[in-house]
Amino acid sequence: MKAYVYGANGAAIADVARPAPKGTQVLIRVHACGLNRADLGMTKGHAHGAAGGAGTVLGMEWAGEVAELGPNAGGVKVGDKVMGSGGAAFAEYTLADHGRLFRTPSNMNFEEACTLPIAISTMHNAVVTNGALQPGQTVMIQGASSGVGLMALQIAKLKGAKLVVGSSTDAARRGRLKEFGADLAVDSSDPGWVDQVLQATGGEGVDLIVDQVSGKVASQNLKATKVKGRIVNVGRLGGTHADFNFDLHAARRITYIGVTFRTRSIEEIREIFDEVRKDIWPAVESRKLQLPIDKVFSFADIGKAFEHMEANKHLGKIVVTL
């Protein structure tokens, strides 16, 4: 089968063996894939958790049809349309654990479906489960113009946040954040953003920051979070190391939580997917929660899709179809 593989000369389409499902695995005939920032790093040889390096079939997010079931897989049958996440997605066929799948709603095509699995699972876990957002509270999403950021804005509104703040360093994308639920859009590259958030919250700061940036905004986040507030760190777009004001962290008694899928067991991931189904799946089915598609590329042009991502001018998801 054809797959997008990182090799000695970089990432390229290559022929690889079609995988066979074992245990609770399901074999998926892939029809569309969503690109993510971590994929871009892996096309350059970087690792993402335990995955990466020469011989790696790239990709983490897809939509397609069930082609075959492992001996212990359940919950779906051959021919079912599903979407999900996991490694080796940029290929004609991929494997996924049966608990890491969502059934694709009948009113959604493959291109639309492949934009959702990572965003809804990541941000439900960050905003609702770990962020413990309650109706009437205030929330800020750092890096809100990314696909997962746009989903976080929508989930925050869905769960009854009274004020949702989104950040983006790009003026054009920042100007569109209100379309996805932001009441206030700020430029996190301008130190004045903290004062804007404090002004919007009566000087208190927000109850919750979901931070995809970290780096230089880490200590600024502490200033923008209220006493006994929460910060959930889900990314490191601003770098992995930076100054951190430990005294301010203690003084404001902020709960600081780190989350990632990279170190989670399959049992933990299954639980996250179950929570999404129980809590917000009706909003996915009704299309209340959805992501814009910036551009669609054919699998033969997947290299161009990554060039488009690297240009960093898009809003919403970049999709590749097979």
N, C-alpha and C positions, 0 to 999 in steps of 0.2 A: 504494500500500500504506500501511498505518498504521505510524507510527513515533513514538517519543518524542523530541521535538526541542527543543533550547534556542533560544528566539526572543526577540524584543524584550521580551516580557512574562513571560519565564521559561520553564521547561520545561513542555511540553504535548504531548498526542497530536495529530499532524497527518498529512495525506496527503502523501506524497513519492513520487517515481518509484522503481519497483523497479530495483535495480542489475543490471548485466549483468557476468558474469565475463570477465576478460581474462587472458591469459598463464597463470600458474599458479594463478589464483584459482578458488575453488569457491563456487557460490551455494548457500546453506543456507536451507531453510524452517525458521524458528525455532519451536520448541515451548515452550521454557522458558529463562529468563535468571536468572543470579545477580547480585545487587547487590553492589557493592564500595564502599569508602570513597571512592575516587577519583571514582566516579559521583556521589556526594553533592555533592562540590565542584563538579563540572561542571554540576549542576542549578542552581547559583548563579552560573554564568558563569565559573568558574575554568577555567584550562587544565590539561590533563594531558599533559605533553610538548608535542607539536605539535598536539594535538587540543583543541577547545573553542571556545566563542564562538557567536555567532548562526549559526543554520543547521546546527549540529552534531546529527547523530543520535547520541544517547547510548548508553551501554552497552558492556561489554567482554567479556562471558562468556555463553555460550549452549550449548544442546544442541538438535539438530534432525535433519533429514534432508537429504541431498544432493539438490538440485533440478536443478543444471546444472553442467557443467564448462567451465572455460576451455580454450582450444586446447592449452595446454601443461601442464594439470593432470593429475596421475596419482595412483595409490595408492588411489583410491576410485571408486565408480560411483554413478550416480543411484539413489536409494532407500536408500543406506547410512545407518545411524544413527550420528551423530558428535557430538562435543562439541569446543569449542575456544574460543580467545580472539582478540580483535581489536576494532577500532572498530565503531561503529554496530550494536551487538547488539540494542538495544531496538527491534525492528522485525519485521515479518512475514517479511522476508527480509534476510539479511546476507551479506557476502562475507568469505572467509577464504583465506589462502594454503594450498595443499595440504599444506605442511609444518607447519602450525600447527593440526593436527587430531588428535584421538584417536578411535579407533573406540569407540563405546559398548558396553560388555559386555552380553551378552544378559540378564543378571540385574539390570539397572539401568534404571529408567525415566528419562524426560527430566528430571523435577524433580531427581532425585538426580544425574544426570550433569552438569547445568549448574553444580553447586556445586564441581566439581573442577578444571577446567583451570588457572585462575590459581593456586590453592593448591598443586597438586602440581608445576607447572612452576617457580613462584617458590621454593618451599621445598626442592625437590630441588636446585636450583641453589645456594641459600644454604647449606643444611646439608651437602650431600654434595660438590658440585663446588667451591665456593669455601670453604666451611667445613672441608672435608677431614676430617670427623668419622670417627674410627676406632673399631672395637669396643673397649669398655672405657673410653672417654673420657667426660668430663663435659660437659654442655651446658646453657645457659640460653636460654630463649626469652622475650625482652621483648615484652609485648603478646600473651601466649599465648592469650587468650580470643577473639581475632578468628578468622575462618574460616581464614586462612592460618596463624595462630599455632597453632590446634588441629592443623592438618596437620603443622606443623613438629614438634610434640611426638611425633606418631605416627611420622614418618619417623625421628626421632632414636632412638626405641625400636626401630624396625625394623632400623636399622643397627647396633644393639648397644651403644648408650650405657649406661653403668652407673649414671649419675645424670642425670636430666632435671629441670631446674628451670623452672617457668613463672611468669610474673608477670601480675597483673591488679590494677587498683585498685578493682575492684568485688567486694565480699565474696561475693556469691552466685555470680558466675562463677568467682571464685578457688576456691570450694569444690568446683567441678565439674572442675577441671583434671586431677585424678587419674584421672578416667574416660577421659582421652585420652592417658595415658602419663606425666604429671608425677609424680615421686617427692616433690617439694617444691613448694609453691605460696607465693609471696611477694607482698607489696603494695609495688610500686615507688614509691608515693607516701610510704612510710614509710622514712626514711633507714636504719632498722635492717635493711633487707633485705640489705644488703651483708654485715653480720655473720652473718646466717643462712646465706648462701651460703658464706662462709668456714668457718663451723662445720661445714657439711655436707661440705666438701671437705678437712677436716683442716688448714685455714688456708691452703691453696694457692690457691684460686680455681678456676674452671671452665676447661676447655680451650678452650671455644668459647661465645661469646655471639652469638646471632642477634638483632639489635636492630631492632625495628619502632618504637621510641619516640624514641630519641635525645634531643635537648633537654636537660632538666635531669638525665637519668640518664647522660649521656655520660661524665662523669668518674667517676661511681659505677661504671660498667661497668669502667673501667680497674682499680679497686680489687678488683673481683670476678672478674677474669680472671687466671689464673696467669701466671707468668713464661714468655715465649715462647708465650703463648696467642694465640687469634684472635678478632677481633670482625668480624662481617659486618653491615654497616649496610644494611637493606632498606627503611627507612621514616623518617618524620619526624613521627609523631603528636604528639610532644612539642615540635614547633617546628623551624624550619630553622636557628636560630642559638642558641648557648648557650656557656657557659664550658667550656673543654676544658683539662685539665691535661697540657700537652705534656711536662713533666718526668716525670710518672708514666708516660705512654705510653712514653717512651724508657727509663726505668728498668726497666720490666717487659718491655721488648722485644716489645711486642704487635704482631702483624700486623693492620692495620685495613683492611678491604676494603669498598668501596662497590659495590652492585649495584642495577640498575633495568632494567626493560624499555624505559623511555622513550627511551633512546639506543642501543638495540641494532638492528643491521641484521636483515633478515629471515633472512639466512644464519645469524646467531648464534642467533636464536630457533628456527630449524629444528633446530639442533644441540642446544639445550636440550630440545626435545620428543623428539628421538631418544634422548637420554640417559635421559629418564624411561622411555621404552618399553623400553630395554635393561635398566634397573636395577630399577625398582620396579613395572612394570606388572602383573606377576603378583599383587602385593599389592593393586592396585586391582581387578583382576578377581575376586579371592577376597573382596573387601569388607573386607580387613584395614585398608586405608586408606580412610576415608570421613568425611564431615562431617555433622553433624546439621542438619536443616532446622528453623529456628525458626518460620517462618510462610510460607505461600504466598498470593499475591495474584493476581487476574486482571489482565490487561494494562489493562483499563479502570480499575483501581484502583491503577495504578502510583504515582500521587502519594501515596496512603496508604502504600504500601510504603516510600517514602522518608521519610515522617513517622515510620514505625515505626523506621527505621534511625537517624534523627536523635534519637529519644528515647533511644537507646543503652542499651536494657535487654535486648537480645536476646543469645542465645548460639547460634552457628552461622549458617547462611546464610539470608538472606531471598530468596525466589524469586518470580518473576513468570511466569505461564503465558500462552501465546497460543493 
